[in-house]
Amino acid sequence: MKSKLNFDHVLSSKTRSQDELFTVFYVKNKLNHCRLGVSLPKKIIARATARSKTKRTIKNSFSAFFQATKGIDVVVRARRGPQTNTSEKTLQSLEQHWITIMRHNNKMNKANGKP
């Protein structure tokens, strides 16, 4: 996602998933693909290299998990900077968020009568 309006729409939604590392906001969209927004402030992750590495990790995890899914906008916001050598913990955290999003998406599809 590149537009501030899209970010604001997702961030204002009530659907979210939280843990100690990330807060993930999500909302359905009317597109045939999923979109991702990442917010990693300098205040939380000071070094640019660490921010870039975390962004790459988030984007790769997102694209692998939501490959066949359609119609979800997701914004990931860091709550706390990842510690050194904790990429495994970061990936586990993200996977739990993705599972939560998929569960909620499946419930909404069943409630709307979609298969």
C-alpha positions in Angstrom: 0.0 0.0 0.0 1.3 3.4 -0.9 -1.5 5.8 -0.3 -2.0 7.5 3.1 -5.7 7.1 2.7 -5.4 3.3 2.4 -3.1 3.2 5.5 -5.5 5.3 7.5 -8.5 3.1 6.4 -6.8 0.0 7.6 -5.4 1.6 10.8 -8.9 2.8 11.7 -10.4 -0.7 11.5 -11.3 -2.5 14.7 -9.8 -5.8 13.4 -6.3 -6.3 14.7 -3.9 -8.8 16.1 -1.3 -7.9 18.8 1.6 -9.5 20.5 4.8 -8.2 22.0 6.6 -7.4 18.7 3.8 -6.3 16.3 0.3 -4.9 16.0 -1.3 -6.1 12.8 -4.4 -4.3 11.5 -6.4 -5.8 8.7 -9.5 -5.2 6.6 -11.1 -6.8 3.6 -10.8 -5.0 0.2 -12.6 -5.4 -3.1 -9.4 -6.2 -5.1 -8.2 -9.6 -6.4 -5.0 -9.4 -4.4 -3.7 -8.7 -0.9 -1.9 -5.5 0.0 0.7 -4.9 2.7 1.8 -1.8 4.5 4.6 -1.7 7.0 5.2 0.9 9.7 8.6 0.6 11.5 9.4 4.0 13.2 12.9 5.1 13.9 11.9 5.6 17.5 11.4 1.8 17.8 14.1 0.5 15.4 16.8 3.1 15.3 19.2 1.5 12.8 18.2 1.7 9.1 19.8 -1.6 8.4 17.7 -3.3 11.1 14.5 -1.6 9.8 15.3 -2.8 6.2 16.0 -6.3 7.4 12.7 -6.4 9.4 10.8 -5.0 6.4 12.2 -7.7 4.1 11.3 -10.4 6.7 7.7 -9.1 7.0 7.3 -8.8 3.2 8.7 -12.2 2.5 6.6 -13.8 5.2 3.5 -12.0 3.9 3.9 -13.0 0.3 4.6 -16.6 1.1 1.5 -16.9 3.4 -1.0 -14.9 1.4 0.0 -16.2 -2.1 -3.4 -17.6 -3.0 -5.6 -15.3 -0.9 -7.6 -12.4 -2.3 -9.0 -9.2 -0.9 -7.2 -8.4 2.3 -5.3 -5.2 3.3 -2.8 -5.6 6.1 -0.7 -3.0 8.0 2.0 -4.2 10.3 3.2 -1.8 13.0 6.2 -2.6 15.2 5.6 -2.3 18.9 9.1 -3.1 20.0 12.3 -3.5 18.1 13.5 -7.1 17.4 16.5 -8.1 19.4 19.6 -9.4 17.6 19.4 -12.9 16.3 15.7 -13.2 16.8 14.5 -13.6 13.2 13.0 -16.9 14.2 10.9 -15.2 16.9 9.9 -12.5 14.4 8.8 -15.2 11.9 6.8 -17.1 14.5 5.1 -13.9 15.6 4.2 -13.0 12.0 2.9 -16.5 11.3 0.6 -16.3 14.3 -0.7 -13.0 13.0 -1.3 -14.4 9.5 -3.1 -17.4 11.0 -5.4 -15.1 13.0 -6.1 -13.0 9.9 -7.0 -16.1 7.8 -9.2 -17.5 10.6 -11.1 -14.2 10.8 -11.3 -13.9 7.0 -12.7 -17.5 6.7 -15.4 -16.7 9.4 -16.4 -13.6 7.5 -16.6 -15.4 4.2 -18.8 -18.1 5.8 -21.0 -15.5 7.4 -21.5 -13.8 4.0 -22.4 -17.1 2.3 -19.2 -17.4 0.3 -17.5 -20.8 0.1 
